[in-house]
């Protein structure tokens, strides 16, 4: 059995739904959660770990180690910056459990550019993400855990369970949904996290951007550069969803015309008596998620999309 990690890290290119994943980890309540300590250090010149102010990557790593001696730690960070001291610290790359979350760069680039029209190629972060992945692989001799954020949207409970199994954490189904609020650690960079602060779970918000890789030549160039790094990591996903977890499946219950459906958000069982039609919206009575019927024969349902602004953080 995998040992429960004292230090668990999640690395992400910006705008890849990593803040929503951190929100889930905070909801668990079983470890100290640090929000982007490395990027805040590079951005502002200082960051805090449990009230301790640090001014260098080496001091930050030491503070995280010290905090982990008091209790388990989770931190998530983004690769809009390059972390030279992290990459040079083989012991930290080996001793902490470093994991990775992906989002297709076409989506991440459009989301990032909408917030930062001065976006530079390397700030998009997939090349730097792959560099950290390679450094962890070299230091540990093992393949780090990689998940794709699209799986979190289509099958949140199954994807989080697979992640937990891979890193040695108990799965906490209650943490897959939460009350909407901004966490205190988000205040410094609040404009990047406003939409996640309004969510109650892993939800796909169908956002249309004025500038995308399809209509903006510079963004298309950025995509050509970063796509190979994304594809290489995507192929190494260790928590791929199966066909059974991509959607909810339903079966006729013995002795009645009612249906039993497994909710993909909380894995609770929904009983439904009426005939259903494609695109109909039903609600899970346990987690209150809205679910869309995507097929009737066979009966398949998935989380209903919400049309809002992007929560790619």
N, C-alpha and C positions, 0 to 999 in steps of 0.2 A: 504494500500500500504506500502511495506517495505521502511523504511527510508534509505536514502543514507548514507552509513557508512563513518564516518570520518577517521577511521583506518580500513583498509582492509588487512588481512594477508592471504598468501597462503603458506601452509606447505607441504613439500614433502620429501620423501626419495631421496637421491642423484640419478641422472641419470634417472629422471622421467619426463623430458620435461618441468620442471617448468621454466627454463630460457626462453624457447620459449613463455610461457604464460606471463612472465614478459615483454618480447619484445612487445607483443600485448598490454599490459597495458601501456607501455611507448608510443606506437603509438597513443593511445587515447589522450594523452596530457592534461588530465583533473585533474591530481593529482600528487603530489610528489611520485616518485618511488624509493624505496630503495632496493638494491640488496644484499641479504644475510647478513644483519647486525649482526645477532646473531652468525652465523657460522664464519664470519670473526673475530668477537670479540674473540671467543674461539680459533681460529686458530692462530691469530696474536697478541692477547692481546689488540687490540684496533680497533675501527671502527669509522666511521664518519656519522653524520646525519646532512645534510645541512651545512657542514663546521665545525660542532661541534664535537670534538674528545671525545670519551667516553671510559672507561676502565672497566666497569662492566655491568652485565645484568640489574641491577636496574637503573643505569645511562642511559643505552640505552633505556629502557622503558620510563623513564622520558623524554628523548630527543624526542622520537617518539610522546609522548603525547603533548609536547610543539609544535612540528612541526605541529601536526594536528589542533592546535588552529589557525594556520595561513592559513591552507588549507587542503584539503583531502590528505591522505597518503595511499599508497599501498606498502607493502613489501612482498617479498617472501624469504623463507629460507628453509634450508635442515637439516635433522636430522642425519647427520654424527656425531654430538655432542649431548650431553645431557644438557638440559637447566634447571638447578635446580631452579634458581631464577624466571624464567618464570613460571614454574609449581607451584611455591609457591605464585605467585601474582594473587590471585583470582579476584581482581578488573580489572586487565588488560585482563585476560581471559574472563571476562564478558563484559567489555566495548568495546573492539575491536571486529570486525567481523572476526573470524578465519575460514578459509576454507582449503580444502585439495585436493591434486591431486595425483593420483595413476598411477603406471605402474606395469605390472606384474613383480614380483621379479626375475623370470628367466631371463628376458631381462635386468632389472636394474643391476643385479649382474654381468652378463657377461660384460656389458658396463663399470661398475665401476672397475672390475678387470683388464680390458684392460688398464685403465689409472693408476691403483694403484695395482700392483701385491702383495703388502704387506697388502692388504685389510683384515681387521679384521671383525668378525661376526657382532658386534654391530654397526660398521660404516655403514653398509648397510641400517639401519635406519627405517625399517618398525615397529619394536617393539617400538621404540621411537616415531614414528609418531602416533601409536595407543595410546600411553600414553598421548600425547598432545590432541588428539581427546577426550579421556575419561575425561581429566581435563576440557576441554572447555564444554563438555556436562554436567559435574557436576556443573560447575560454572554458566551456563546459563539455564539449564533445558530444552534445545532444542537440536535437532540433527544438527550439523554443516553441511554445504554444502560440498559434496564430488563429484569430477568428476574423470573420468578415462581418461588418456591421449590418449588411443587408440581411444576414441570417438572424440578427437580433430583432429586426423588424418583422420578418415573416414567421419566425419561430422562437420568440424570446425565451420562454421557459426551457425549451430543449437546448438552445444554444448556451444559455447560462449554466445549465446543468452539466453539459459537456465540458465547458470551461472549468467549472469547479472540480469535476472528476479528474481533469488533466493536471491541475495544479495542486490537488490534495485538499481542497476546501469542501466542507459540507454544503450541499445545496440548500438554500433558504428560499422556498417558493414565494413567501410573503414579500421578499425584497424586490421582486421583479416589477412591482408597481409601488407607487409612492404618492404622497401628497405634493402638489405643486408648491415650490418655494425656491428662493435663491439661498444657497448656502453662504455662510459668512465669508469663506475663503474665496468666493467668486467676486467679491466686491471690487477688487483691484482691477479686474478685467471684465467688468459686468456686462459690457455691451456685446461681448462674444458669447454670453451664456443666458441672455434674457429668455430665449425661446425654450431652452431646456428647463429653465426655472418655472415654465408654465406647463410642462408636461407631467403626465402621471404614469408614464411607462415608455417603452421603446415603440415609438410610433413613426410611421412614414408620413411626413408632411410634403405634399406634392407642390413644390415651389417652382415657379417659372422665373428665370433670370433674364435680364436684358442682355447680358453678355455671357456667352458660353463658348465652349471649344468649337462649336459648329459655326459660329458667326463672327468670332474675334480671332484674327490671325495670330496674335501673340499668345493667347490662351491655347490655341491649337498647337503652337510650337512647344509650349510648356507641357502639354499632354504627351507629345511625341517623346520628349525627354524622360518624363517620369513613368510612363506606362510600362516599360520593361521591368522596372524595379517593383512596381505593384504586381505585375503578372508573376514574377519570380516568387514573391512572398505568398501570393494567392494560391499558387500550386503547392505550397507547403502548409496549407491550413491543416491544423491538427484537430479541429472540431467541426468538420464538415457536416452539414445537415443531411439527413437521409430523406428519401422520398416521403417517408411516413411522417416526418416532422415539418415538411415545407408548408403543409396546410393542415387544418383540422380534418379528421376523418369521422364518419358517422356510420352507425350500424342500426338495423332494425332490432328493437328489443323484443325478446321472446314473449309471445302471447299478446302483443299489442301493436298498434300502428305508430307508436311514439318512437322517437329517435334519441339515441344516446350519442352525444358529441363531446370530444375531448378538446377543451379550450387550449389554444396554443400559447396564450399569455400566462395562465396560471396552472394549466393541466387539470383544472377542475372539470367535472362532468356536467354537461348541460342536457336536460331532457326537453325535447320539443315535440309537440303533438300535431301541429298544423303542417300542411303541405308548404314547401318552400319553393321560391323561384330564384333564378340567377339575379344577382345584384341586390337581393333583399338584405336588409340589415337586421341582425338579431343581437341580443345582449347576453353576456355571461352573467349569471346571477351571483357568482362568487366574487369576481374581480371587477365587474361592471364594464369590461371591455366591449366595444362595439365590433361586431363580426360580420363580414360580408360573405354571402353565398356566392362561390365562384363556379360551382358545378352542382347539378342535381342528380346526375347519373354518371359516375358515382357522386354521392353527396360530399362536397368538399367546401370548407369555409376557411377564411383567413382574416387576419386583423383588417378592419376597414380603414382605408387611408383617410387622413385628415388633410384638408386643403388649407394651409396656413403658410406663414413664413418659415424659412428653414431653421432646423435645430441641429445642424450638422456639427456643432461643437461637441 
